[in-house]
Amino acid sequence: MRVVSEIDGLGSKNDEQNRETAVFKRLKEQNREVLLHQGVRFAFRVHQVQKNLVSSSLFLTDRG
């Protein structure tokens, strides 16, 4: 009886570990999505700033 309860205890630990592993995989996936989103936002902002700098530099050279 003791052996059976220990084996059952080990099985539940594996189930818990599998659940934790699934949770960690999902968190890792969510972090990857967040980082990708932040990277796209950053690239868009850099593009906007660069576009404004080129526009203003062209305006300044045309005035001179």
mmCIF file as gemmi writes it, N, C-alpha and C atoms, coordinates in Angstrom:
data_model
loop_
_atom_site.group_PDB
_atom_site.id
_atom_site.type_symbol
_atom_site.label_atom_id
_atom_site.label_alt_id
_atom_site.label_comp_id
_atom_site.label_asym_id
_atom_site.label_entity_id
_atom_site.label_seq_id
_atom_site.pdbx_PDB_ins_code
_atom_site.Cartn_x
_atom_site.Cartn_y
_atom_site.Cartn_z
_atom_site.occupancy
_atom_site.B_iso_or_equiv
_atom_site.pdbx_formal_charge
_atom_site.auth_seq_id
_atom_site.auth_asym_id
_atom_site.pdbx_PDB_model_num
ATOM 1 N N . MET Axp A 1 ? 0.832 -1.195 0 1 0 ? 1 A 1
ATOM 2 C CA . MET Axp A 1 ? 0 0 0 1 0 ? 1 A 1
ATOM 3 C C . MET Axp A 1 ? 0.874 1.255 0 1 0 ? 1 A 1
ATOM 4 N N . ARG Axp A 2 ? 1.938 1.23 0.758 1 0 ? 2 A 1
ATOM 5 C CA . ARG Axp A 2 ? 2.82 2.384 0.834 1 0 ? 2 A 1
ATOM 6 C C . ARG Axp A 2 ? 3.464 2.661 -0.526 1 0 ? 2 A 1
ATOM 7 N N . VAL Axp A 3 ? 3.876 1.632 -1.209 1 0 ? 3 A 1
ATOM 8 C CA . VAL Axp A 3 ? 4.502 1.787 -2.522 1 0 ? 3 A 1
ATOM 9 C C . VAL Axp A 3 ? 3.524 2.406 -3.512 1 0 ? 3 A 1
ATOM 10 N N . VAL Axp A 4 ? 2.281 1.965 -3.467 1 0 ? 4 A 1
ATOM 11 C CA . VAL Axp A 4 ? 1.267 2.495 -4.373 1 0 ? 4 A 1
ATOM 12 C C . VAL Axp A 4 ? 1.042 3.981 -4.106 1 0 ? 4 A 1
ATOM 13 N N . SER Axp A 5 ? 0.977 4.374 -2.851 1 0 ? 5 A 1
ATOM 14 C CA . SER Axp A 5 ? 0.771 5.789 -2.536 1 0 ? 5 A 1
ATOM 15 C C . SER Axp A 5 ? 1.979 6.629 -2.953 1 0 ? 5 A 1
ATOM 16 N N . GLU Axp A 6 ? 3.174 6.087 -2.826 1 0 ? 6 A 1
ATOM 17 C CA . GLU Axp A 6 ? 4.367 6.826 -3.26 1 0 ? 6 A 1
ATOM 18 C C . GLU Axp A 6 ? 4.392 6.979 -4.783 1 0 ? 6 A 1
ATOM 19 N N . ILE Axp A 7 ? 4 5.93 -5.484 1 0 ? 7 A 1
ATOM 20 C CA . ILE Axp A 7 ? 3.947 6.015 -6.948 1 0 ? 7 A 1
ATOM 21 C C . ILE Axp A 7 ? 2.888 7.026 -7.383 1 0 ? 7 A 1
ATOM 22 N N . ASP Axp A 8 ? 1.749 7.003 -6.707 1 0 ? 8 A 1
ATOM 23 C CA . ASP Axp A 8 ? 0.714 7.994 -7.014 1 0 ? 8 A 1
ATOM 24 C C . ASP Axp A 8 ? 1.218 9.404 -6.733 1 0 ? 8 A 1
ATOM 25 N N . GLY Axp A 9 ? 1.97 9.556 -5.643 1 0 ? 9 A 1
ATOM 26 C CA . GLY Axp A 9 ? 2.549 10.859 -5.311 1 0 ? 9 A 1
ATOM 27 C C . GLY Axp A 9 ? 3.522 11.322 -6.378 1 0 ? 9 A 1
ATOM 28 N N . LEU Axp A 10 ? 4.315 10.418 -6.888 1 0 ? 10 A 1
ATOM 29 C CA . LEU Axp A 10 ? 5.24 10.772 -7.961 1 0 ? 10 A 1
ATOM 30 C C . LEU Axp A 10 ? 4.499 11.15 -9.228 1 0 ? 10 A 1
ATOM 31 N N . GLY Axp A 11 ? 3.433 10.457 -9.519 1 0 ? 11 A 1
ATOM 32 C CA . GLY Axp A 11 ? 2.639 10.778 -10.707 1 0 ? 11 A 1
ATOM 33 C C . GLY Axp A 11 ? 2.051 12.169 -10.621 1 0 ? 11 A 1
ATOM 34 N N . SER Axp A 12 ? 1.576 12.553 -9.463 1 0 ? 12 A 1
ATOM 35 C CA . SER Axp A 12 ? 1 13.885 -9.33 1 0 ? 12 A 1
ATOM 36 C C . SER Axp A 12 ? 2.075 14.954 -9.444 1 0 ? 12 A 1
ATOM 37 N N . LYS Axp A 13 ? 3.289 14.652 -8.983 1 0 ? 13 A 1
ATOM 38 C CA . LYS Axp A 13 ? 4.37 15.621 -9.15 1 0 ? 13 A 1
ATOM 39 C C . LYS Axp A 13 ? 4.675 15.824 -10.623 1 0 ? 13 A 1
ATOM 40 N N . ASN Axp A 14 ? 4.667 14.729 -11.375 1 0 ? 14 A 1
ATOM 41 C CA . ASN Axp A 14 ? 4.912 14.862 -12.811 1 0 ? 14 A 1
ATOM 42 C C . ASN Axp A 14 ? 3.811 15.668 -13.479 1 0 ? 14 A 1
ATOM 43 N N . ASP Axp A 15 ? 2.573 15.444 -13.058 1 0 ? 15 A 1
ATOM 44 C CA . ASP Axp A 15 ? 1.47 16.223 -13.607 1 0 ? 15 A 1
ATOM 45 C C . ASP Axp A 15 ? 1.638 17.7 -13.27 1 0 ? 15 A 1
ATOM 46 N N . GLU Axp A 16 ? 2.035 17.973 -12.033 1 0 ? 16 A 1
ATOM 47 C CA . GLU Axp A 16 ? 2.261 19.359 -11.637 1 0 ? 16 A 1
ATOM 48 C C . GLU Axp A 16 ? 3.409 19.964 -12.43 1 0 ? 16 A 1
ATOM 49 N N . GLN Axp A 17 ? 4.465 19.185 -12.611 1 0 ? 17 A 1
ATOM 50 C CA . GLN Axp A 17 ? 5.596 19.683 -13.389 1 0 ? 17 A 1
ATOM 51 C C . GLN Axp A 17 ? 5.182 19.936 -14.829 1 0 ? 17 A 1
ATOM 52 N N . ASN Axp A 18 ? 4.365 19.04 -15.383 1 0 ? 18 A 1
ATOM 53 C CA . ASN Axp A 18 ? 3.891 19.25 -16.749 1 0 ? 18 A 1
ATOM 54 C C . ASN Axp A 18 ? 3.034 20.497 -16.84 1 0 ? 18 A 1
ATOM 55 N N . ARG Axp A 19 ? 2.181 20.709 -15.831 1 0 ? 19 A 1
ATOM 56 C CA . ARG Axp A 19 ? 1.351 21.912 -15.81 1 0 ? 19 A 1
ATOM 57 C C . ARG Axp A 19 ? 2.227 23.148 -15.708 1 0 ? 19 A 1
ATOM 58 N N . GLU Axp A 20 ? 3.23 23.094 -14.823 1 0 ? 20 A 1
ATOM 59 C CA . GLU Axp A 20 ? 4.132 24.231 -14.677 1 0 ? 20 A 1
ATOM 60 C C . GLU Axp A 20 ? 4.898 24.471 -15.967 1 0 ? 20 A 1
ATOM 61 N N . THR Axp A 21 ? 5.341 23.393 -16.583 1 0 ? 21 A 1
ATOM 62 C CA . THR Axp A 21 ? 6.068 23.541 -17.834 1 0 ? 21 A 1
ATOM 63 C C . THR Axp A 21 ? 5.177 24.183 -18.893 1 0 ? 21 A 1
ATOM 64 N N . ALA Axp A 22 ? 3.939 23.784 -18.968 1 0 ? 22 A 1
ATOM 65 C CA . ALA Axp A 22 ? 3.007 24.374 -19.929 1 0 ? 22 A 1
ATOM 66 C C . ALA Axp A 22 ? 2.785 25.853 -19.619 1 0 ? 22 A 1
ATOM 67 N N . VAL Axp A 23 ? 2.684 26.181 -18.336 1 0 ? 23 A 1
ATOM 68 C CA . VAL Axp A 23 ? 2.498 27.582 -17.947 1 0 ? 23 A 1
ATOM 69 C C . VAL Axp A 23 ? 3.726 28.393 -18.331 1 0 ? 23 A 1
ATOM 70 N N . PHE Axp A 24 ? 4.908 27.853 -18.045 1 0 ? 24 A 1
ATOM 71 C CA . PHE Axp A 24 ? 6.131 28.576 -18.385 1 0 ? 24 A 1
ATOM 72 C C . PHE Axp A 24 ? 6.288 28.731 -19.893 1 0 ? 24 A 1
ATOM 73 N N . LYS Axp A 25 ? 5.898 27.723 -20.654 1 0 ? 25 A 1
ATOM 74 C CA . LYS Axp A 25 ? 5.959 27.833 -22.109 1 0 ? 25 A 1
ATOM 75 C C . LYS Axp A 25 ? 5.03 28.932 -22.598 1 0 ? 25 A 1
ATOM 76 N N . ARG Axp A 26 ? 3.831 28.994 -22.011 1 0 ? 26 A 1
ATOM 77 C CA . ARG Axp A 26 ? 2.87 30.035 -22.411 1 0 ? 26 A 1
ATOM 78 C C . ARG Axp A 26 ? 3.393 31.423 -22.04 1 0 ? 26 A 1
ATOM 79 N N . LEU Axp A 27 ? 3.982 31.543 -20.846 1 0 ? 27 A 1
ATOM 80 C CA . LEU Axp A 27 ? 4.546 32.831 -20.447 1 0 ? 27 A 1
ATOM 81 C C . LEU Axp A 27 ? 5.684 33.246 -21.375 1 0 ? 27 A 1
ATOM 82 N N . LYS Axp A 28 ? 6.509 32.275 -21.739 1 0 ? 28 A 1
ATOM 83 C CA . LYS Axp A 28 ? 7.613 32.558 -22.65 1 0 ? 28 A 1
ATOM 84 C C . LYS Axp A 28 ? 7.08 33.025 -24.005 1 0 ? 28 A 1
ATOM 85 N N . GLU Axp A 29 ? 6.022 32.375 -24.474 1 0 ? 29 A 1
ATOM 86 C CA . GLU Axp A 29 ? 5.395 32.756 -25.74 1 0 ? 29 A 1
ATOM 87 C C . GLU Axp A 29 ? 4.804 34.164 -25.648 1 0 ? 29 A 1
ATOM 88 N N . GLN Axp A 30 ? 4.147 34.455 -24.521 1 0 ? 30 A 1
ATOM 89 C CA . GLN Axp A 30 ? 3.583 35.797 -24.341 1 0 ? 30 A 1
ATOM 90 C C . GLN Axp A 30 ? 4.681 36.844 -24.284 1 0 ? 30 A 1
ATOM 91 N N . ASN Axp A 31 ? 5.791 36.54 -23.594 1 0 ? 31 A 1
ATOM 92 C CA . ASN Axp A 31 ? 6.908 37.481 -23.538 1 0 ? 31 A 1
ATOM 93 C C . ASN Axp A 31 ? 7.472 37.736 -24.923 1 0 ? 31 A 1
ATOM 94 N N . ARG Axp A 32 ? 7.566 36.678 -25.727 1 0 ? 32 A 1
ATOM 95 C CA . ARG Axp A 32 ? 8.08 36.822 -27.087 1 0 ? 32 A 1
ATOM 96 C C . ARG Axp A 32 ? 7.157 37.729 -27.899 1 0 ? 32 A 1
ATOM 97 N N . GLU Axp A 33 ? 5.838 37.567 -27.729 1 0 ? 33 A 1
ATOM 98 C CA . GLU Axp A 33 ? 4.878 38.408 -28.451 1 0 ? 33 A 1
ATOM 99 C C . GLU Axp A 33 ? 4.991 39.861 -28.012 1 0 ? 33 A 1
ATOM 100 N N . VAL Axp A 34 ? 5.158 40.077 -26.715 1 0 ? 34 A 1
ATOM 101 C CA . VAL Axp A 34 ? 5.28 41.443 -26.194 1 0 ? 34 A 1
ATOM 102 C C . VAL Axp A 34 ? 6.553 42.093 -26.732 1 0 ? 34 A 1
ATOM 103 N N . LEU Axp A 35 ? 7.662 41.361 -26.719 1 0 ? 35 A 1
ATOM 104 C CA . LEU Axp A 35 ? 8.916 41.91 -27.229 1 0 ? 35 A 1
ATOM 105 C C . LEU Axp A 35 ? 8.827 42.216 -28.719 1 0 ? 35 A 1
ATOM 106 N N . LEU Axp A 36 ? 8.162 41.352 -29.471 1 0 ? 36 A 1
ATOM 107 C CA . LEU Axp A 36 ? 7.981 41.607 -30.899 1 0 ? 36 A 1
ATOM 108 C C . LEU Axp A 36 ? 7.157 42.874 -31.107 1 0 ? 36 A 1
ATOM 109 N N . HIS Axp A 37 ? 6.089 43.02 -30.344 1 0 ? 37 A 1
ATOM 110 C CA . HIS Axp A 37 ? 5.234 44.204 -30.45 1 0 ? 37 A 1
ATOM 111 C C . HIS Axp A 37 ? 6.021 45.467 -30.106 1 0 ? 37 A 1
ATOM 112 N N . GLN Axp A 38 ? 6.808 45.409 -29.042 1 0 ? 38 A 1
ATOM 113 C CA . GLN Axp A 38 ? 7.609 46.566 -28.662 1 0 ? 38 A 1
ATOM 114 C C . GLN Axp A 38 ? 8.641 46.904 -29.731 1 0 ? 38 A 1
ATOM 115 N N . GLY Axp A 39 ? 9.224 45.873 -30.342 1 0 ? 39 A 1
ATOM 116 C CA . GLY Axp A 39 ? 10.197 46.104 -31.407 1 0 ? 39 A 1
ATOM 117 C C . GLY Axp A 39 ? 9.575 46.774 -32.615 1 0 ? 39 A 1
ATOM 118 N N . VAL Axp A 40 ? 8.37 46.347 -32.968 1 0 ? 40 A 1
ATOM 119 C CA . VAL Axp A 40 ? 7.678 46.958 -34.105 1 0 ? 40 A 1
ATOM 120 C C . VAL Axp A 40 ? 7.331 48.408 -33.792 1 0 ? 40 A 1
ATOM 121 N N . ARG Axp A 41 ? 6.852 48.663 -32.58 1 0 ? 41 A 1
ATOM 122 C CA . ARG Axp A 41 ? 6.531 50.044 -32.185 1 0 ? 41 A 1
ATOM 123 C C . ARG Axp A 41 ? 7.773 50.924 -32.223 1 0 ? 41 A 1
ATOM 124 N N . PHE Axp A 42 ? 8.901 50.39 -31.722 1 0 ? 42 A 1
ATOM 125 C CA . PHE Axp A 42 ? 10.145 51.152 -31.717 1 0 ? 42 A 1
ATOM 126 C C . PHE Axp A 42 ? 10.589 51.462 -33.152 1 0 ? 42 A 1
ATOM 127 N N . ALA Axp A 43 ? 10.529 50.462 -34.015 1 0 ? 43 A 1
ATOM 128 C CA . ALA Axp A 43 ? 10.934 50.669 -35.408 1 0 ? 43 A 1
ATOM 129 C C . ALA Axp A 43 ? 10.049 51.718 -36.076 1 0 ? 43 A 1
ATOM 130 N N . PHE Axp A 44 ? 8.755 51.683 -35.792 1 0 ? 44 A 1
ATOM 131 C CA . PHE Axp A 44 ? 7.846 52.673 -36.372 1 0 ? 44 A 1
ATOM 132 C C . PHE Axp A 44 ? 8.186 54.078 -35.875 1 0 ? 44 A 1
ATOM 133 N N . ARG Axp A 45 ? 8.471 54.194 -34.583 1 0 ? 45 A 1
ATOM 134 C CA . ARG Axp A 45 ? 8.818 55.519 -34.041 1 0 ? 45 A 1
ATOM 135 C C . ARG Axp A 45 ? 10.113 56.038 -34.639 1 0 ? 45 A 1
ATOM 136 N N . VAL Axp A 46 ? 11.103 55.165 -34.773 1 0 ? 46 A 1
ATOM 137 C CA . VAL Axp A 46 ? 12.375 55.574 -35.383 1 0 ? 46 A 1
ATOM 138 C C . VAL Axp A 46 ? 12.126 56.023 -36.814 1 0 ? 46 A 1
ATOM 139 N N . HIS Axp A 47 ? 11.286 55.304 -37.529 1 0 ? 47 A 1
ATOM 140 C CA . HIS Axp A 47 ? 10.96 55.672 -38.901 1 0 ? 47 A 1
ATOM 141 C C . HIS Axp A 47 ? 10.292 57.046 -38.95 1 0 ? 47 A 1
ATOM 142 N N . GLN Axp A 48 ? 9.376 57.307 -38.023 1 0 ? 48 A 1
ATOM 143 C CA . GLN Axp A 48 ? 8.688 58.607 -37.997 1 0 ? 48 A 1
ATOM 144 C C . GLN Axp A 48 ? 9.668 59.733 -37.695 1 0 ? 48 A 1
ATOM 145 N N . VAL Axp A 49 ? 10.551 59.511 -36.73 1 0 ? 49 A 1
ATOM 146 C CA . VAL Axp A 49 ? 11.532 60.547 -36.371 1 0 ? 49 A 1
ATOM 147 C C . VAL Axp A 49 ? 12.472 60.794 -37.54 1 0 ? 49 A 1
ATOM 148 N N . GLN Axp A 50 ? 12.935 59.723 -38.167 1 0 ? 50 A 1
ATOM 149 C CA . GLN Axp A 50 ? 13.839 59.857 -39.301 1 0 ? 50 A 1
ATOM 150 C C . GLN Axp A 50 ? 13.158 60.602 -40.44 1 0 ? 50 A 1
ATOM 151 N N . LYS Axp A 51 ? 11.895 60.302 -40.674 1 0 ? 51 A 1
ATOM 152 C CA . LYS Axp A 51 ? 11.136 60.969 -41.732 1 0 ? 51 A 1
ATOM 153 C C . LYS Axp A 51 ? 11.014 62.461 -41.433 1 0 ? 51 A 1
ATOM 154 N N . ASN Axp A 52 ? 10.744 62.811 -40.178 1 0 ? 52 A 1
ATOM 155 C CA . ASN Axp A 52 ? 10.632 64.214 -39.795 1 0 ? 52 A 1
ATOM 156 C C . ASN Axp A 52 ? 11.975 64.929 -39.902 1 0 ? 52 A 1
ATOM 157 N N . LEU Axp A 53 ? 13.059 64.25 -39.555 1 0 ? 53 A 1
ATOM 158 C CA . LEU Axp A 53 ? 14.384 64.87 -39.652 1 0 ? 53 A 1
ATOM 159 C C . LEU Axp A 53 ? 14.758 65.144 -41.108 1 0 ? 53 A 1
ATOM 160 N N . VAL Axp A 54 ? 14.45 64.201 -41.976 1 0 ? 54 A 1
ATOM 161 C CA . VAL Axp A 54 ? 14.741 64.402 -43.403 1 0 ? 54 A 1
ATOM 162 C C . VAL Axp A 54 ? 13.898 65.545 -43.947 1 0 ? 54 A 1
ATOM 163 N N . SER Axp A 55 ? 12.641 65.608 -43.568 1 0 ? 55 A 1
ATOM 164 C CA . SER Axp A 55 ? 11.759 66.681 -44.035 1 0 ? 55 A 1
ATOM 165 C C . SER Axp A 55 ? 12.257 68.035 -43.558 1 0 ? 55 A 1
ATOM 166 N N . SER Axp A 56 ? 12.631 68.112 -42.275 1 0 ? 56 A 1
ATOM 167 C CA . SER Axp A 56 ? 13.076 69.405 -41.751 1 0 ? 56 A 1
ATOM 168 C C . SER Axp A 56 ? 14.432 69.784 -42.318 1 0 ? 56 A 1
ATOM 169 N N . SER Axp A 57 ? 15.318 68.82 -42.561 1 0 ? 57 A 1
ATOM 170 C CA . SER Axp A 57 ? 16.621 69.163 -43.132 1 0 ? 57 A 1
ATOM 171 C C . SER Axp A 57 ? 16.467 69.626 -44.582 1 0 ? 57 A 1
ATOM 172 N N . LEU Axp A 58 ? 15.543 69.032 -45.325 1 0 ? 58 A 1
ATOM 173 C CA . LEU Axp A 58 ? 15.283 69.494 -46.681 1 0 ? 58 A 1
ATOM 174 C C . LEU Axp A 58 ? 14.703 70.898 -46.672 1 0 ? 58 A 1
ATOM 175 N N . PHE Axp A 59 ? 13.831 71.166 -45.697 1 0 ? 59 A 1
ATOM 176 C CA . PHE Axp A 59 ? 13.243 72.502 -45.574 1 0 ? 59 A 1
ATOM 177 C C . PHE Axp A 59 ? 14.332 73.529 -45.279 1 0 ? 59 A 1
ATOM 178 N N . LEU Axp A 60 ? 15.258 73.184 -44.399 1 0 ? 60 A 1
ATOM 179 C CA . LEU Axp A 60 ? 16.335 74.115 -44.032 1 0 ? 60 A 1
ATOM 180 C C . LEU Axp A 60 ? 17.282 74.336 -45.205 1 0 ? 60 A 1
ATOM 181 N N . THR Axp A 61 ? 17.582 73.319 -45.976 1 0 ? 61 A 1
ATOM 182 C CA . THR Axp A 61 ? 18.503 73.501 -47.12 1 0 ? 61 A 1
ATOM 183 C C . THR Axp A 61 ? 17.83 74.277 -48.234 1 0 ? 61 A 1
ATOM 184 N N . ASP Axp A 62 ? 16.511 74.171 -48.385 1 0 ? 62 A 1
ATOM 185 C CA . ASP Axp A 62 ? 15.821 74.926 -49.422 1 0 ? 62 A 1
ATOM 186 C C . ASP Axp A 62 ? 15.751 76.408 -49.084 1 0 ? 62 A 1
ATOM 187 N N . ARG Axp A 63 ? 15.729 76.726 -47.792 1 0 ? 63 A 1
ATOM 188 C CA . ARG Axp A 63 ? 15.632 78.121 -47.366 1 0 ? 63 A 1
ATOM 189 C C . ARG Axp A 63 ? 16.937 78.867 -47.615 1 0 ? 63 A 1
ATOM 190 N N . GLY Axp A 64 ? 18.048 78.156 -47.517 1 0 ? 64 A 1
ATOM 191 C CA . GLY Axp A 64 ? 19.375 78.776 -47.565 1 0 ? 64 A 1
ATOM 192 C C . GLY Axp A 64 ? 19.729 79.233 -48.886 1 0 ? 64 A 1
